[in-house]
Amino acid sequence: MTTFAPIETARLRLRPLRESDARDIHSYQRLPEVVEYMFWEVRTLEETREHLARRLLTTGLENDGDVLVVGVELGGADGIPAQAPRLIGEITVFLHSVANGQAEIGWAFHPDVQGRGYASEAAGRMLDWAFAELDIHRVEAHLDPRNTASAAVCRRLGMQQDALLRENLLFKGAWADTAIYGVLRDERAAFVADRGGADGGGGA
């Protein structure tokens, strides 16, 4: 198994989740605007704790279907609102196929810290981790095309839209589309090199 160890970026610390993170995680999982394009509804604190308990059982990725959720913690004040939690969001990596080197990435962040480039910075480092540590060939992101903020993050990571599946799922009582963004390992390496090794930056 490839076990995840904490990663430092310019402004953030990506680390395994802890039981004590429940209140910080709940501070955004309880917000309608955060779960609007998620497959789950707003959560109570108890539901957040139950979900977190399941995620704490996974500390790395090894087999097809494994899922790793990493907490994103602020490394410094950086002018954020005083009420913002220190754990500001999470990055999820899904290992779809070991044999074919296929993975998926997703993210969720507290609205109070959006617009500062944290999602791009954190997701960029997790992309690089997946390519380097898991020997992944391709990473995808699946999102509702109405989720323009996440689409912008994908583009800032060097991902491109590969497909638009029209009304392919029944989502919260209505048919919805799925946009699939993807990036290959060589493409990501070239993208980072062109930008001097910067982690995402700007926007969400």
Secondary structure, 3 states (H helix, E strand, C coil): CEECCCEECCCEEEEECCHHHHHHHHHHHCCHHHHCCCCCCCCCHHHHHHHHHHHCCCCEECCCCCEEEEEEEECCCCCCCCCCCCEEEEEEEEEEECCCCEEEEEEEECHHHCCCCHHHHHHHHHHHHHHHHCCCCEEEEEECCCCHHHHHHHHHCCCEEEEEEEEEEEECCEEEEEEEEEEEHHHHHHHHHHCCCCCCCCCC
